[in-house]
């Protein structure tokens, strides 16, 4: 005949309370451990032949708010993307300078105009002629510095993509190794809570590099997918790959020296548009080449407008003003020109040419006709200087004839880049619009990065509150466990007393 065994029930209660106390101690000890998730001890009522038989202790599990965790993982990618973009644009902005700050191309272009205006008062003045060249040098130097900054940031983005993809592959392999341990432990009924915490920490790091989805599997494994469905290997096999290389102004993706990112041999570059990896690729392939294309267009427009009036003041190092390609990508002949533009060596060797002009301009070509001041001509020759001030630096190529607008579409070595700014007529307006657009980009990127970081911190706090250790709750639980332990002990003491009384009665 079956009977209830109160002693066994009480003993199982004490053993279960000990297990709960061990888990509680673990929680308290790790209350300030980064990434630790609150753990609890599973327990179920035990029975034998339908009769109560105490409590059955189970494994330790985590009390994880998976909804908040999923939001945080995605926000990590957004924050990584936004901060990478903001930092790159801020560094370029520091080199470009703000309009009116003295080193920006708008200010330098104004100073060049002022030097021509001063020369107009005394065209024969050698110091004033040299001053024009000095101001022209300052302008080309700033164009070089800005180009160098853009080129450096593109290289930094390329290097960042290589490093981050390597880190992602390492992180995925670590996640896979932890998953295999979890699978083995689950198969024998062991607790995997600590291993899951380690895996979640690795997932948090990986999610900053690329927006990832972590799909739990019934056996304890997880599948890792990008936000657009690419499954990434976690078994340590080759995952995403990208070659290290040095980029130049004419480098481009695809097929132009900027390497693709591949997965199992397939080009997946355009699919990687999130996290710090996505930001690095966008900077490398779109944002910074567009900046360079706009700057090259400014440099080519600057050189062309001076030359069209009869003064070839700005050229490449060989003394040539590059022209758009008649077929194919129009900027192909002068990609990176802003980094090589210089004061014409012929003018540098003979500064008086800024007064006299360098070549004739025939009638009917847009500008009015012009003949340079011949050798031994009037020392007070002002025609060239007036043409520069009235036309080369204005929105008109001749009286009542508008300047040809700069082409800010079909830019870059592939002809696929488009500047977001309108095409201003005057060079000063072009320079102002260029700087204002890129400054707005940097400000917007900075504000977005700040907001993104704030959201990330809020989600981290929310996850900590919902899934972390609350000391007040743990101490209250400790009191409950103390009471449970004392109650079960009291049952055992009572049983011992009853048995003692029974033995005395029998004796």
Buried (B, 14 or more C-beta within 10 A) or exposed (E): EEEEBBBBBBBBBBBBBEBBBEBBEBBBEBEEEEBBBBBBBEBEEBEEEEEBBBBEBBBBBBBBBEEBBEBBBBBBBBBBBBBBBBBBBBBBBEBBBBBEEEBBBBBBBBBBBBBBEBBBEBBEBEEBBBBBBBBBBBBBBBBBBBBEBBBBBBBBBBBBBBBBBBBBBBBBBBBBBBBBBBBBBBEEEBBBBBBBBBBBBBBBBBBBBBBBBBEEEEEBBBEBBBBEEBEBBBEEEEBBBBEEBEBBBBBBBEEBEBBBBBBEEEEBBEBBBBBBBBBBBBBBBBBBBBBBBBBBBBBBBBBBBBBBBBBBBBBBEEBEBBEBEEEEBBBBBBBBBBBBBBBBEEBBEEBBBBBBBBEEBEEEEBBBEBEBBEEEEEEEBBBBBEBBBEBBBBBBBBEEEEBBEBBBEBBBBBBBBBBEBEBBBBBBBBBBBBBBBBBEBBBEBBEBBEEBBEBBEEBBEBBBEBBBBBEEEBEEBBEEBEEBBEEBBEBBEEBEEEEEEEEEEEE
